[in-house]
Amino acid sequence: MNLSLNEIEAMCKRAARGAGLPWGLAEEVGAAARLLAGVALPGPEQLAALLARNDLRPVAALAPTAIEGGRWRAAMGRLCPLVSGCALSDRAAQLETGAVFEMDEVDFPLLLLPFVAAAAQRLDRPVALDWPNIRLVTDGRQICATGTRQEMLRDHVPWLRCHAEATLGDPLAPVRRGQVTDDVWAQLSIFAHRTYAPATEASRLRGAGAGLADND
């Protein structure tokens, strides 16, 4: 499917909310998927896979612990990049003073990149995200990648590091529209539909639906 970036953002936001994330975080997730799709990276695909993997798991169990002064880990053993990304964004100023954020056992690490980009834009300096065989650097407007696409799209890495000792290289080319497979769009739609309130007899009679009229 060839989709506008607005369509991708709206669907991913609603899918994240349908998967149980708070609206504020869901809005950031939609923007994150849009940023990745805007440089031809599969943000929607990775998001759909992550939401399926974490479905019905409590957010608290996927959130980082030992944030202050230790390596970030999750109670359930695998860090969610979305929840970790929000925690990283809240601590962006620490990067400017030389802090290095180290995380263990992270799912779909590419989904952390948009949160790093937001931090870089806030600091007005490049920030790097490293995991085995990959370095991504962003200043919040451009994204530069070192490593293979296969390594970049891993669904899990044993560790990653985020730090501000970084310089920009050749940026990824921006695109105006995103490509999403039918299967991924359908999977996102399943999560998104959870946000729709089911019709009741009362709402149908008020005109929210067909009511008692039979138009067949």
Secondary structure by P-SEA (a helix, b strand, c coil): ccccaaaaaaaaaaaaaaacccaaaaaaaaaaaaaaaaaccaaaaaaaaaaaaacccccccccccccccccbbbccccccaaaaaaaaaaaaaaaaabbbbbbccccccccaaaaaaaaaaaacbbbbbbcccbbbbbcccbbbbcccccccccccccccccccccccccccccccbbbbcaaaaaaaaaaaacccccccaaaaaacccccccccc
